Amino acid sequence: LCTDNAAMVAWAGIERLRIGATDTLEFRPRPRWPLAEPDAAE
């Protein structure tokens, strides 16, 4: 478990905002595990 990951992600976002970087926030999820499988809920 990494407890400082949120801080690192937030800092990376701050740095990107600072330099004026933008993102379209467009992406397509690619599921790999069908929800119909019995072990998917565990």
Rosetta blueprint (number, residue, H / E / L):
1 L L
2 C L
3 T L
4 D L
5 N H
6 A H
7 A H
8 M H
9 V H
10 A H
11 W H
12 A H
13 G H
14 I H
15 E H
16 R H
17 L H
18 R H
19 I L
20 G L
21 A L
22 T L
23 D L
24 T L
25 L L
26 E L
27 F L
28 R L
29 P L
30 R L
31 P L
32 R L
33 W L
34 P L
35 L L
36 A L
37 E L
38 P H
39 D H
40 A H
41 A H
42 E L
